[in-house]
Amino acid sequence: MSISRRNVLLGATASAALLPVAVRAQTSEVVIGLIYPLSGASAQIGVDAQKAFETAAEIINKNYDFDLPLARGEGLPGLGGAKVRLVFADHQADPQKGRAEAERLITQEKVCAVIGTYQSAVAVTVSQVCERYQIPFLSADNSSPSLHRRGLKFYFRASPHDEMYSKAMFDFFDAMKKKGTKIETLSLFHEDTIFGTDSGNAQTKLAAERGYKIVSDIKYRANSPSLSVEVQQLKAANADVLMPSSYTTDGILLVKTMGELGYKPPAIVAQDAGFSEKALYDAVGDKLEGVISRGTFSLDLAAKRPMVGKINAMFKEKSGKDLNDYSSRQFMALILMADAINRAKSTDGEKIREALAATDIPGEQTIMPWKRVKYDEMGQNNDADPVLLQYTGGKFVTIFPPQAAVAEATWPMK
């Protein structure tokens, strides 16, 4: 062997010997950005989200005997046991602030993935920034159907969107009608952001297809100081079902105004959002006995999957409250993103995107009542089965679909 060839081989061997050390140094931690409202009217959502993500990170980074991706063992085995580190950003419910914070997370904090955002309007701008930088964005809890239909390559959503949720509502109406319940007329009540608009459009389409009459369709300005005029319109319409799509502060104002003006519909079937939040029930829960909300999670599942109750206990120790429709989706979003990064064996955005696209996890390996997690070509999981929950005796119970229900629906509301 020539001296020059021997030197080349020795150099290659030395480089190879050094490579694992360098890789280990680079992947000792995996940095993931979480962008939520941490101040302003929706701050409690962000605080609860932090606790959900911290619970998921603890399960990933430590060793737990749960039938959940990455629970057993410590860290990400595909990256030599690297630990997940979370970096939080406050978008203040402002889409443009969200845009700026997403860019900061990517360019300054060097995150390899982003999860968010609660408000769908903020998800629009954040996901556009992630697309530009080729950083995967997992929409943990945004429900506007239009989000996954924009042709974005790096956008993914594991949970249902409002067309899926609304379909479950109308399936429930159809089932109740077959039992003899009178449900003919609907009042839609939705805010004017992308969340409320998409929700209203989905419900209008389904009402026409299923033969229900919309007697009032009210779009109001989000964070309105007064809803008296709108509630008078709802009262005059006197529909069989009121279907609100409102965040927490608007939901509280709506219910208080209904009480002041003496409007009590036979039933309220809500598009989640504020109607899944503890803050709303702390404020006006006595007026909402029997309200129904769509969702993707219920603690009822703990009876079938004991790990759900154990994970809820971990979250409750951190937050002082049970997992709900939002915090459960936030928890799962970090698990799913970390699982993809682990399978990618890389923090490269394109490789993580490819791993996300290849995700196929049975529902039994989640804390959700889903068939599985598998994304279509637009990044949407179509196997995330919604449930309907009814607020009874200070807690939510699952009433629909029949295979998930633990109680019969009370109709009309008390």
C-alpha positions as CSV (number, residue, x, y, z in Angstrom):
1,M,0.0,0.0,0.0
2,S,1.4,3.4,-0.9
3,I,2.1,6.0,1.8
4,S,-0.4,8.4,0.3
5,R,-3.2,5.8,0.1
6,R,-2.4,4.7,3.7
7,N,-2.7,8.3,4.9
8,V,-6.0,8.7,3.2
9,L,-7.4,5.6,4.8
10,L,-6.0,6.6,8.2
11,G,-7.6,10.0,7.8
12,A,-10.9,8.5,6.9
13,T,-10.7,6.1,9.9
14,A,-9.9,9.0,12.2
15,S,-12.8,11.0,10.9
16,A,-15.2,8.0,11.3
17,A,-14.0,7.6,14.9
18,L,-14.7,11.2,15.6
19,L,-18.1,11.3,13.8
20,P,-20.2,9.6,16.5
21,V,-18.8,12.0,19.1
22,A,-19.7,15.0,16.9
23,V,-23.2,13.6,16.2
24,R,-23.8,12.9,19.9
25,A,-22.8,16.5,20.7
26,Q,-25.1,17.9,18.1
27,T,-28.1,15.7,19.1
28,S,-27.8,15.8,22.9
29,E,-31.1,17.7,22.8
30,V,-33.8,18.2,20.3
31,V,-35.3,21.7,20.4
32,I,-39.0,22.1,19.6
33,G,-40.9,25.4,19.5
34,L,-44.4,25.8,21.0
35,I,-46.3,29.0,20.1
36,Y,-49.4,29.9,22.1
37,P,-51.2,32.8,23.7
38,L,-49.3,33.3,27.0
39,S,-50.7,36.8,27.7
40,G,-54.0,38.5,27.0
41,A,-57.6,37.2,27.1
42,S,-56.5,33.7,26.0
43,A,-53.5,33.4,28.4
44,Q,-55.0,30.5,30.4
45,I,-55.1,28.4,27.3
46,G,-51.4,29.0,26.9
47,V,-50.6,28.2,30.5
48,D,-52.6,24.9,30.3
49,A,-50.8,24.1,27.0
50,Q,-47.4,24.6,28.7
51,K,-48.4,22.0,31.4
52,A,-49.6,19.6,28.7
53,F,-46.4,19.9,26.7
54,E,-44.3,19.6,29.9
55,T,-46.2,16.4,30.8
56,A,-45.5,14.9,27.4
57,A,-41.8,16.0,27.5
58,E,-41.4,14.3,30.9
59,I,-42.8,11.0,29.5
60,I,-40.5,11.2,26.5
61,N,-37.3,12.2,28.4
62,K,-37.9,9.7,31.3
63,N,-38.9,6.1,31.5
64,Y,-42.6,5.2,31.9
65,D,-44.5,2.0,31.3
66,F,-47.1,3.4,29.0
67,D,-48.2,2.0,25.6
68,L,-47.3,5.3,24.0
69,P,-44.6,6.2,21.5
70,L,-41.3,7.0,23.3
71,A,-42.7,6.4,26.8
72,R,-40.4,3.4,27.5
73,G,-36.8,4.3,27.8
74,E,-35.3,7.7,28.1
75,G,-35.1,10.3,25.3
76,L,-35.1,9.6,21.6
77,P,-33.3,6.3,20.8
78,G,-33.1,7.2,17.1
79,L,-30.8,10.1,18.1
80,G,-28.7,8.4,20.7
81,G,-31.0,9.2,23.6
82,A,-31.3,12.9,22.9
83,K,-33.7,14.7,25.2
84,V,-36.5,17.0,24.1
85,R,-36.2,20.7,25.1
86,L,-39.2,23.0,24.8
87,V,-39.0,26.7,23.8
88,F,-42.2,28.6,24.3
89,A,-43.3,31.7,22.4
90,D,-46.2,34.1,23.1
91,H,-48.3,35.1,20.0
92,Q,-50.8,37.1,22.1
93,A,-53.7,35.9,19.9
94,D,-52.2,38.1,17.1
95,P,-51.5,36.5,13.7
96,Q,-48.7,39.0,12.9
97,K,-47.1,38.5,16.4
98,G,-47.4,34.8,15.6
99,R,-45.5,35.3,12.4
100,A,-42.7,37.2,14.1
101,E,-42.4,34.7,16.9
102,A,-42.3,31.7,14.6
103,E,-39.5,33.3,12.7
104,R,-37.6,34.0,15.9
105,L,-38.1,30.4,17.1
106,I,-36.6,29.2,13.8
107,T,-33.8,31.6,13.2
108,Q,-32.7,32.4,16.8
109,E,-33.8,29.5,18.9
110,K,-32.9,27.0,16.1
111,V,-36.0,24.8,16.7
112,C,-36.3,21.8,14.4
113,A,-40.1,21.8,14.6
114,V,-43.0,24.0,15.7
115,I,-46.3,23.1,17.4
116,G,-49.3,25.5,17.9
117,T,-51.4,27.6,18.1
118,Y,-55.0,27.5,19.6
119,Q,-56.4,30.2,17.3
120,S,-56.7,29.1,13.7
121,A,-56.1,32.7,12.5
122,V,-52.6,32.5,14.1
123,A,-52.0,29.0,12.6
124,V,-52.3,30.6,9.1
125,T,-49.3,32.9,9.5
126,V,-47.2,30.5,11.7
127,S,-47.5,27.7,9.2
128,Q,-46.6,30.0,6.3
129,V,-43.3,30.9,8.1
130,C,-42.6,27.2,8.8
131,E,-43.2,26.4,5.1
132,R,-40.8,29.1,4.0
133,Y,-38.0,27.7,6.3
134,Q,-39.0,24.1,5.6
135,I,-39.6,23.4,9.3
136,P,-42.5,21.0,10.1
137,F,-45.5,22.5,11.8
138,L,-48.0,20.3,13.7
139,S,-51.3,22.0,14.2
140,A,-52.2,20.6,17.6
141,D,-55.6,22.1,18.3
142,N,-56.6,24.3,15.3
143,S,-59.9,23.1,13.7
144,S,-60.5,25.3,10.7
145,P,-60.8,23.0,7.6
146,S,-59.1,25.4,5.2
147,L,-55.8,25.1,7.1
148,H,-54.8,21.8,5.5
149,R,-56.0,22.7,2.0
150,R,-53.5,25.4,1.2
151,G,-51.0,23.1,-0.5
152,L,-48.4,23.4,2.3
153,K,-45.8,20.6,2.4
154,F,-44.8,21.0,6.0
155,Y,-48.3,21.3,7.6
156,F,-49.7,18.4,9.6
157,R,-52.8,18.0,11.8
158,A,-53.5,14.8,13.8
159,S,-56.9,15.9,15.3
160,P,-60.2,16.5,13.5
161,H,-61.3,19.7,11.8
162,D,-64.7,21.4,12.0
163,E,-66.2,19.6,9.1
164,M,-65.5,16.3,10.8
165,Y,-66.8,17.7,14.1
166,S,-69.9,19.2,12.5
167,K,-70.6,15.9,10.8
168,A,-70.6,14.2,14.2
169,M,-73.1,16.8,15.4
170,F,-75.5,16.2,12.6
171,D,-75.1,12.4,12.9
172,F,-76.2,12.9,16.5
173,F,-79.2,15.0,15.5
174,D,-80.2,12.3,13.0
175,A,-79.9,9.6,15.7
176,M,-82.0,11.7,18.1
177,K,-84.7,12.3,15.5
178,K,-85.0,8.6,14.9
179,K,-85.7,8.2,18.6
180,G,-88.6,10.8,18.3
181,T,-86.8,14.0,19.4
182,K,-88.0,17.2,17.7
183,I,-85.0,18.7,16.0
184,E,-85.9,20.8,12.9
185,T,-84.5,24.3,13.3
186,L,-81.0,25.6,14.1
187,S,-79.4,28.9,15.1
188,L,-75.8,29.3,14.1
189,F,-73.7,31.8,16.2
190,H,-70.1,32.3,15.3
191,E,-67.3,34.8,15.5
192,D,-65.8,36.5,12.4
193,T,-62.3,34.9,12.4
194,I,-61.3,31.9,10.3
195,F,-62.4,29.5,13.0
196,G,-66.0,30.9,13.3
197,T,-66.4,31.4,9.5
198,D,-65.2,27.9,8.6
199,S,-67.4,26.4,11.3
200,G,-70.5,28.3,10.1
201,N,-69.8,27.3,6.5
202,A,-69.5,23.6,7.4
203,Q,-72.7,23.7,9.5
204,T,-74.6,25.5,6.8
205,K,-73.6,22.9,4.2
206,L,-74.5,20.0,6.4
207,A,-77.9,21.5,7.4
208,A,-78.8,21.7,3.8
209,E,-77.7,18.2,3.1
210,R,-79.5,16.7,6.1
211,G,-82.7,18.7,5.8
212,Y,-82.5,21.0,8.8
213,K,-83.6,24.6,8.6
214,I,-81.3,27.4,9.7
215,V,-83.6,30.1,11.2
216,S,-80.7,32.5,12.2
217,D,-77.1,32.6,11.1
218,I,-75.3,35.3,13.2
219,K,-71.7,36.3,12.7
220,Y,-70.4,38.6,15.4
221,R,-67.1,40.4,15.9
222,A,-64.7,38.4,18.2
223,N,-64.2,39.9,21.6
224,S,-67.3,42.1,21.3
225,P,-68.1,44.3,24.3
226,S,-71.8,43.5,24.0
227,L,-73.9,40.7,22.4
228,S,-77.3,42.0,23.4
229,V,-78.5,42.6,19.8
230,E,-77.3,39.2,18.7
231,V,-79.0,37.4,21.6
232,Q,-82.3,39.2,20.9
233,Q,-82.1,37.8,17.3
234,L,-81.4,34.3,18.7
235,K,-84.4,34.6,21.0
236,A,-86.7,35.8,18.3
237,A,-85.6,32.9,16.0
238,N,-86.4,30.4,18.8
239,A,-84.5,27.5,17.2
240,D,-84.6,23.9,18.5
241,V,-80.8,24.0,18.8
242,L,-78.3,26.8,19.3
243,M,-74.9,26.1,17.8
244,P,-72.2,28.5,19.0
245,S,-68.6,28.7,17.7
246,S,-67.0,31.0,20.3
247,Y,-63.8,31.3,22.3
248,T,-63.9,31.6,26.1
249,T,-64.6,35.3,26.7
250,D,-67.2,35.5,24.0
251,G,-68.8,32.3,25.3
252,I,-69.1,33.7,28.8
253,L,-70.6,36.9,27.5
254,L,-73.1,35.0,25.4
255,V,-74.3,32.9,28.3
256,K,-74.6,35.8,30.7
257,T,-76.5,37.9,28.1
258,M,-78.8,35.0,27.4
259,G,-79.6,34.8,31.1
260,E,-80.2,38.6,31.3
261,L,-82.6,38.5,28.3
262,G,-84.4,35.4,29.3
263,Y,-83.3,33.3,26.3
264,K,-83.1,29.6,27.0
265,P,-82.9,27.3,23.9
266,P,-84.0,23.7,24.2
267,A,-80.4,22.6,23.5
268,I,-77.0,24.0,23.0
269,V,-74.5,22.0,20.9
270,A,-71.2,23.9,20.8
271,Q,-68.2,23.8,18.5
272,D,-65.9,23.2,21.5
273,A,-63.5,26.2,21.9
274,G,-64.7,28.2,24.9
275,F,-67.3,25.6,25.7
276,S,-64.6,23.1,26.6
277,E,-62.8,25.5,29.0
278,K,-63.0,25.3,32.8
279,A,-62.9,29.1,33.0
280,L,-66.3,29.3,31.2
281,Y,-67.9,26.8,33.5
282,D,-66.4,28.5,36.6
283,A,-68.1,31.7,35.4
284,V,-71.5,30.4,34.1
285,G,-71.6,26.7,34.6
286,D,-74.8,26.9,36.6
287,K,-76.6,28.1,33.5
288,L,-75.1,25.3,31.3
289,E,-76.3,22.1,32.8
290,G,-76.9,19.8,29.9
291,V,-74.9,21.7,27.3
292,I,-73.3,19.5,24.6
293,S,-69.9,20.2,23.0
294,R,-68.0,18.3,20.4
295,G,-64.6,17.1,21.3
296,T,-61.8,14.6,20.7
297,F,-61.1,13.5,24.2
298,S,-62.9,12.2,27.3
299,L,-61.6,10.9,30.6
300,D,-64.2,8.1,30.2
301,L,-61.5,6.4,28.1
302,A,-59.5,5.7,31.2
303,A,-61.9,2.9,32.0
304,K,-60.6,1.1,28.8
305,R,-57.0,2.5,28.8
306,P,-55.7,2.8,32.4
307,M,-52.7,4.9,31.1
308,V,-55.1,7.7,30.3
309,G,-56.0,8.1,34.0
310,K,-52.3,7.9,35.0
311,I,-51.3,10.6,32.4
312,N,-54.2,12.7,33.5
313,A,-53.0,12.5,37.1
314,M,-49.5,13.7,36.0
315,F,-51.0,16.6,34.1
316,K,-53.3,17.5,37.0
317,E,-50.4,17.6,39.4
318,K,-48.8,20.2,37.2
319,S,-51.9,22.2,36.3
320,G,-54.5,21.6,39.0
321,K,-57.1,20.5,36.5
322,D,-58.0,17.5,34.3
323,L,-57.0,17.0,30.7
324,N,-59.6,18.5,28.4
325,D,-60.2,18.6,24.7
326,Y,-57.3,21.1,24.1
327,S,-54.7,19.9,26.6
328,S,-55.1,16.3,25.4
329,R,-54.5,17.3,21.8
330,Q,-51.5,19.4,22.8
331,F,-50.1,16.5,24.8
332,M,-50.5,14.1,21.9
333,A,-49.0,16.6,19.4
334,L,-45.6,16.6,21.2
335,I,-45.6,12.9,21.4
336,L,-46.4,12.6,17.7
337,M,-43.8,15.2,16.7
338,A,-41.1,13.6,18.9
339,D,-41.9,10.2,17.5
340,A,-41.4,11.5,13.9
341,I,-38.1,13.1,14.8
342,N,-37.0,9.9,16.4
343,R,-37.9,7.8,13.3
344,A,-36.2,10.4,11.1
345,K,-33.1,10.0,13.2
346,S,-32.4,13.6,12.4
347,T,-33.3,17.2,13.2
348,D,-33.4,18.1,9.5
349,G,-36.7,19.6,8.5
350,E,-37.2,17.5,5.3
351,K,-36.4,14.2,7.0
352,I,-38.8,15.0,9.8
353,R,-41.4,15.9,7.3
354,E,-40.9,12.6,5.5
355,A,-41.2,10.7,8.9
356,L,-44.4,12.6,9.7
357,A,-45.9,11.7,6.3
358,A,-45.1,8.0,7.1
359,T,-46.7,8.0,10.5
360,D,-49.1,5.2,11.2
361,I,-49.9,4.7,14.9
362,P,-52.9,2.7,16.2
363,G,-55.4,4.6,18.3
364,E,-54.8,2.3,21.2
365,Q,-51.3,3.8,21.4
366,T,-52.7,7.3,22.1
367,I,-54.8,8.9,24.8
368,M,-57.5,9.7,22.3
369,P,-60.6,7.7,21.0
370,W,-59.2,7.7,17.5
371,K,-58.8,4.8,15.0
372,R,-55.3,5.7,14.3
373,V,-52.9,8.6,13.3
374,K,-52.1,8.5,9.6
375,Y,-51.8,11.7,7.5
376,D,-53.2,12.1,4.0
377,E,-51.4,13.9,1.2
378,M,-52.5,17.2,2.7
379,G,-51.2,16.4,6.2
380,Q,-54.7,15.7,7.7
381,N,-55.4,12.7,9.9
382,N,-58.9,11.5,8.7
383,D,-59.1,8.7,11.4
384,A,-59.4,11.1,14.3
385,D,-63.0,10.3,15.5
386,P,-64.8,13.1,17.2
387,V,-67.1,12.5,20.3
388,L,-69.9,14.5,21.7
389,L,-69.8,15.4,25.4
390,Q,-72.6,16.6,27.7
391,Y,-71.9,18.7,30.8
392,T,-73.7,16.9,33.7
393,G,-73.2,17.4,37.4
394,G,-70.1,19.5,37.0
395,K,-68.3,17.2,34.5
396,F,-68.4,16.1,30.9
397,V,-69.6,12.6,29.9
398,T,-69.5,11.0,26.5
399,I,-72.9,10.6,24.8
400,F,-72.0,10.0,21.2
401,P,-71.2,8.0,19.1
402,P,-72.8,4.9,20.6
403,Q,-69.5,2.9,20.7
404,A,-67.9,5.5,22.9
405,A,-70.9,6.7,24.9
406,V,-71.2,6.1,28.6
407,A,-74.5,7.8,29.0
408,E,-77.7,8.7,27.1
409,A,-78.1,12.3,26.1
410,T,-80.4,14.5,28.3
411,W,-82.7,16.5,26.0
412,P,-83.8,19.2,26.4
413,M,-81.3,20.9,28.6
414,K,-82.3,21.3,32.3
